[in-house]
Amino acid sequence: MMVIRPIEHNDLPSLLALVADTGGGLTSLPADEETLAGRIDRSVNTWQGHLPVSEQGYVFVLEEPITGRVVGICAIEVAVGLNDPWYNYRVGTQVHASKELNIYNALPTLFLSNDHTGSSELCSLFLAPDWRKEGNGYLLSKSRFLFMAAFRERFNHRVVAEMRGVIDEDGYSPFWQSLGNRFFSMAFSQADYLCGTGKKAFIAELMPKHPIYTDFLSPEARAVIGQVHPHTAPARHVLESEGFRFRDYIDIFDGGPTLECDLDQVRAIRKSQLQTLVIGPAVDKQQPLCLVANESYHHFRTVLVHADPNAEVLTLDPATAEVLKCENGSTLRVARLYPQERVA
């Protein structure tokens, strides 16, 4: 059994090991010990109530509880763009027409935008390659929804998620090479690293200030606008199955899509139910696989178990109850893992 829990200071070595496997392109997880240690500090301080909303961010890890091995990470930023501008491009249209010449051209265009300022953001999702099995990726991604459902008042009504764009094994981004590199005059990896370590002033200083016609970009760059890295495709599918949609906003560096959804319309939040825990024999495995979380803010835990998502009572064996840090009579939040039960 795997469990989701809040990150702790002693998780730093495990986090550094995880980051080494990302292959770049995850701006919020730079290979920098000082930055990652600061990220952990900020998460701990968020839980302890020491930070203003503009600085709050929750980080969770996926742990194998018997060995204590950390194999995955995910996070939620409470409100983006309140301290540092949160940029993306909005894909739009610019019309050029001449009635006299009977010419009408509708040209796709990129507009620099801060439209998502204040939104809550799902970010920093990464699972070690050897553990991408047995529903671990779904648990890692969707566990955040049960936390947001339990503590709804702490988050914005709109939730966004930036998806990793198309980057090859050598760190080459067609979108960056055709657009970003012309304004920033540096490698994609360097710009990504600077942004991830908090040095973001160069973005406002060097970004193009006017709309960009995508017809001026290379064919390779145009082809990857709104597309995701192959390793990110499953994560995109997970979010889209929960109600997230691409609404024509893309990352300014790699052109990856930004997905968004109203918090109360997220399927796992909208469909989650509160149940009372009874400790007893193992549950019937004919029941659907469900996310089960406690309602403890400081000791939040989420696991996967077979359960009836519509029942009033949930029976769990003592070992599972211990992992969830619950006892008889505790309130648990339950949501079906998949929108509809899969057929093997």
C-alpha angles and dihedrals in degrees: 000000000000124000136202116219139159115280118256134203093255090059092076096099090050091048091052090051091050093050090055088065098050096085093218131282096094099108094188092055107054120172092249121118096204093051093047092047088052090050090055091047091052092050093049091047090049091057090046091053096241099126136072118244092259091064102037121119133158121214123193132187133207110231137186096224098206095056098022090230115158112216106163145029138201134169147189125216108208098212123358126208100022094113104019120025113261106219133195137149121254111213106225144146132261116198123212114185140164117194091191093056094034091234122143122176123178106192125193110240140184116227120193107239144186092183095129096057110141095018121131112246133212107213150147095048112168133149124190109253095240091057099052093115144080094040095300093132092052091047092050095049101038099041087080090065093060089051090050091046092052094047100030095153091065095065140063121255090244122063123194135185126195111215121213110256131221111300125155128227091270093054094257115152116191091202093051093045093053099040120006096043091058092060103031100037094210139097119277090242092056094049091046091049094048091050092047092051092052099258095128102140091097090066095065091039097052107025117114109260098207135060115280122222108224090210086074091060124088118270088247091055094047090050094059099047106125093004126123135225110264090246089053096052093089091051090051090050091051093053094044090052086057094053104271117141139191107244100181101279119127139182115268093223109043104009094241117156126262111219122202142184139170106260095234091051095058105116098225091049096044094046099040117119133200115236135179117242121236116182111222145101120351115281123257108273090212086077118093121270109262141186109241122189136172121236095235113125098199097035100036115169133176130188138167118249138156107258146145102260091202100048126108094220129047120200116207132173117249094256093055092045089052092052088051090048090234138131137198110307096021117142115243130188115225131190131167109256095223125039086241129008113272121235113227 
